[in-house]
Amino acid sequence: MLFKPFVANRLQYGIWLCTWAFVLFLLAGPARAGAKVAVLYPQVQAPYFAVFQSIVNGIQSEPGLSCSLYPLAKDFDQPSLNRWLRSNQPEGIIALGKRGYQASKGMDIDLSTIVGALRITPNGMSGISLAADPDHLFKNLKALAPEVKRVFVVYSPKINSWQVSLAETAARQQGLSFSAFAANDLREAMFRYKDILKQVRSGQDAIWLPLDNVTANDDVALPTLLQEAWEKDLVLFSSKPSHVQRGALFSMYPDNHALGQRLAEMIASLSRGEAEPGVVPLSDLQIAVNLRTAAHLGLRFSPRQQQGFNLTFPSR
């Protein structure tokens, strides 16, 4: 006689507990889903439109974010943007590209803001730079060309000093000797390369071309280095797929959708006060490989390795 009332009470208590848990879930759900973010992106034509569209799609795929998009014409009106922001009342802003960055600097309201799809350096802003994480670069270098022991780089100090500092640590972790030489202009960069090319060892050395329009100049530095790399069996790797198309062994470039997802995670964390402001290198990367150059260097890749290549040249 005592058993049935006890069971009934427990069942009633369980139903009551589940009901309240469901109510609390409903109350908490809209607060997370309602987090509003404004995405400022440049209004551009193909092929660049596809790049920004992929990044925006990645941002929008992040659960818990409500995104309002603001395309920026080349001659966008800053006051109109500021009125739109006040009307929409976002909790944070993701500014894409140079135009997005410029628009964010002209805002007249104080909001958590991060920058993406731009080569930025740590200078008071927050975001993800297009400068590749050296740790990923060097891990792929070791995987593709395991005989390489030394890496050389010529860099512009105003642009890439912070990335070179990261590279020093990454090189040690991968057991690589790392030598970096600063150059303030193209003439100085070519002198640096001339000194490096005098001491390189066939099959054991590599030159890294960072995102740098001075030291990795496409018209002067790149042709010289491609010719020397071919003649000396030197590994040349870069952050531009176009360099691989012209003969560099490999490059690492942005996974745009994954970059969008990472930007969404970053702005959410900043808005909630869960992360410190700052700039981080790009870690969502894809890889392009020149198979003709690899064959010339005597490198062989397993079928599994080749399946991981996002682009290969010459095109198959």
QUIWOVEN-V660019 format. One record per residue. N is the residue number from 1. PHI is phi as a letter, one per 20 degrees, with the letter a starting at -180 (* if undefined). NEAR is the number of other ideal C-beta (glycine too) atoms within 10 Angstrom. D_LAST is the distance of its C-alpha to the last C-alpha in whole Angstrom. Layout:
N/PHI/NEAR/D_LAST  N/PHI/NEAR/D_LAST
This chain:
1/*/4/80  2/f/6/79  3/f/7/75  4/f/8/74  5/f/9/75  6/f/9/73  7/f/10/70  8/f/10/71  9/f/10/71  10/f/10/68  11/f/10/66  12/f/10/67  13/f/10/66  14/f/10/63  15/f/10/62  16/f/10/64  17/f/10/61  18/f/10/58  19/f/10/59  20/f/10/60  21/f/10/56  22/f/10/55  23/f/10/57  24/f/10/56  25/f/9/52  26/f/9/52  27/f/9/54  28/f/10/51  29/g/11/48  30/f/8/49  31/f/9/50  32/f/11/46  33/f/11/44  34/e/11/46  35/f/19/45  36/d/14/44  37/c/26/41  38/e/24/41  39/d/27/37  40/d/27/37  41/c/25/34  42/f/22/33  43/e/13/33  44/c/18/30  45/e/6/28  46/f/8/24  47/e/7/22  48/f/12/24  49/g/13/26  50/f/11/23  51/f/18/23  52/f/22/27  53/f/16/27  54/f/16/25  55/f/28/27  56/f/21/30  57/f/13/29  58/f/21/29  59/f/25/32  60/f/16/34  61/f/14/32  62/f/18/35  63/f/8/38  64/n/13/41  65/d/23/40  66/d/12/41  67/d/17/39  68/d/16/40  69/d/13/38  70/c/20/39  71/f/14/37  72/d/21/38  73/f/10/38  74/g/8/38  75/d/5/41  76/g/18/42  77/e/11/46  78/f/14/47  79/g/9/50  80/f/10/48  81/f/19/46  82/f/15/49  83/f/12/51  84/f/15/48  85/f/20/47  86/f/12/51  87/f/8/51  88/e/12/48  89/l/11/49  90/f/24/46  91/e/18/47  92/a/22/44  93/c/24/41  94/d/31/37  95/d/29/37  96/d/28/33  97/m/22/32  98/f/14/35  99/f/20/36  100/f/26/37  101/f/20/38  102/f/15/41  103/f/23/42  104/f/21/43  105/f/12/45  106/e/11/47  107/f/18/48  108/d/11/51  109/c/10/51  110/e/6/51  111/c/17/48  112/f/21/45  113/c/23/42  114/c/26/39  115/d/24/36  116/b/31/32  117/l/28/29  118/b/17/31  119/f/17/31  120/d/19/35  121/c/15/37  122/f/14/40  123/b/7/43  124/o/8/45  125/e/19/42  126/c/19/40  127/q/26/36  128/d/25/33  129/f/22/31  130/f/18/28  131/f/22/29  132/f/26/27  133/f/21/29  134/g/26/29  135/f/17/29  136/f/17/26  137/g/28/24  138/f/24/26  139/f/15/25  140/f/19/22  141/g/23/23  142/f/14/25  143/f/13/22  144/e/21/19  145/c/20/22  146/f/9/25  147/e/13/27  148/f/23/27  149/d/13/31  150/c/17/31  151/c/24/30  152/d/21/31  153/b/25/31  154/d/28/33  155/b/25/34  156/e/20/36  157/f/12/39  158/f/11/39  159/e/18/36  160/c/25/34  161/g/14/38  162/f/16/37  163/f/25/34  164/f/19/35  165/f/12/37  166/f/18/35  167/f/26/33  168/g/12/36  169/f/12/37  170/f/21/33  171/f/23/33  172/g/12/36  173/f/11/35  174/e/17/32  175/m/9/34  176/d/17/32  177/e/13/35  178/c/19/34  179/c/14/35  180/d/21/35  181/c/17/37  182/f/17/38  183/b/20/38  184/e/12/39  185/b/10/38  186/f/16/35  187/f/11/38  188/f/16/39  189/f/23/35  190/f/17/34  191/f/13/37  192/f/20/36  193/f/20/33  194/g/11/35  195/f/11/37  196/f/20/34  197/f/18/32  198/f/7/35  199/d/10/35  200/f/19/32  201/d/12/31  202/g/11/28  203/m/16/26  204/d/15/28  205/c/24/28  206/b/22/26  207/d/23/26  208/d/25/26  209/d/23/25  210/f/24/27  211/f/19/27  212/b/22/29  213/f/12/30  214/e/20/32  215/f/25/31  216/d/24/27  217/g/17/28  218/f/13/25  219/e/7/27  220/d/13/29  221/f/22/28  222/f/20/24  223/g/13/24  224/f/14/27  225/f/25/25  226/f/17/22  227/f/11/24  228/f/17/26  229/f/24/23  230/f/14/22  231/f/10/25  232/d/13/26  233/l/15/24  234/d/24/24  235/e/25/22  236/d/25/22  237/c/26/21  238/b/26/21  239/d/23/22  240/c/19/19  241/g/21/16  242/f/14/16  243/f/23/18  244/f/25/14  245/g/15/13  246/e/17/15  247/p/19/15  248/f/26/17  249/f/27/16  250/b/27/16  251/b/26/18  252/c/25/19  253/c/21/20  254/f/21/22  255/e/20/21  256/f/20/23  257/f/17/25  258/f/18/26  259/f/24/27  260/f/29/29  261/f/18/31  262/f/21/32  263/f/27/33  264/f/27/35  265/f/15/36  266/f/22/38  267/f/30/40  268/f/21/41  269/f/15/42  270/f/20/44  271/f/20/46  272/e/12/47  273/m/8/48  274/e/8/46  275/c/15/44  276/e/8/45  277/f/14/43  278/q/13/41  279/d/18/37  280/c/15/35  281/f/20/31  282/f/24/28  283/d/15/27  284/e/19/25  285/c/20/22  286/d/16/18  287/c/23/16  288/d/22/13  289/c/26/12  290/e/24/11  291/f/17/10  292/f/13/11  293/f/21/14  294/g/18/15  295/f/11/15  296/f/14/17  297/e/22/19  298/m/10/19  299/e/17/18  300/c/8/17  301/d/17/15  302/f/8/17  303/g/6/15  304/f/7/17  305/f/13/16  306/f/12/12  307/f/8/13  308/e/13/15  309/e/16/12  310/e/13/12  311/c/16/10  312/c/18/7  313/c/20/7  314/g/8/6  315/f/6/4  316/e/6/0
